[in-house]
Amino acid sequence: VRLLDGPFRAAQDRNIDYLMALEPDRLLAPYLEEAGLEPRAEKYGNWESSGLGGHMGGHALTALSLAGAATGRAGVRERLDYMLRELRRAQLAHGNGYLGGVPDGDALWRDVAAGDVRADLFGLNGAWVPWYNLHKVFAGLRDAWLLTGNPLARSMLIEWADWAAGLVANLDDAQMQAMLRTEHGGMNEVFADVAAITGDDRYLETARRFSHRFILDPLLAGEDRLTGLHANTQIPKVVGFERIAQQAGDADWHRAARFFWDTVANERSVAIGGNSVREHFNDKHDFTPMIREVEGPETCNTYNMLKLTRLLYAAEARPGYADYYERALYNSVLSTQDPETGMMMYFVAL
């Protein structure tokens, strides 16, 4: 599919210009550093140098894969291939399938594998959302395989999935669920995807182990207990519930994902299709804070709700899914980028 002239094409082109302006060696620096290799350039600042090293590189893999598939633009595929080759150097240097830019990752994961799990909402054993960080690279490798057919991405993804599955193999359910208190992105989703890619249901079992029962169990019972929770932490979990449901043919988990979508899209969202205030689900009977606060709905929430909507629509072509998708895509995603400068809004002040 190729977009013709219009606001979506303009936004796409502007985004790719930004993507290609990023320096790949700076994105790759955290992975090489953690693998004991000499980076070719200094890593980026801000989050990349303050505890979340490597998450941008994962996003870049997905962005390059999408851009290459959507446009065929010169240089995009070459950039992706270069990043994959360099990441492979880091993976081989670790020698066990691991690939990440998490600071002091070897010590962190050694402790976790031994059952030492100290978790809060945004920290695991003192590290800043390390599974969330790794998920970005898992997803990037998956997308590089599914969208561009790069065989290196596929083999790297499976080796790394084997590392992660082995890491948690000796954790009991209580330890796993304690670890999942910390924001972990869509780790259950990506393991369901690896199961689909390989045809091996062992990865599907790991996907179930990475599913947070604190969120899943109320949804299975048709109960909305979302008020006060950090909103975007939860949406990727539910995307994973639906992917597992599709891959395993699990009607109960599908109903749980559908119930979540119904309550968020129809009871917790405003007209533009966005949800939450100050990053958290507000009381669905009181939207006053969302009107008063500058920190209104987040574009990342809407993005992940669109992912969930696509999955649910593929399972059941309900018109309400398409209606929500159109409303949210135009009003809560496209509208958050300035068409002249390309600058983005994170919070949408109502």
Summary of the structure (lengths in Angstrom):
residues: 350
radius of gyration: 19.7
end to end distance: 33.8
largest distance: 55.0
contacts: 1187
relative contact order: 0.08
helix: 63%
strand: 4%
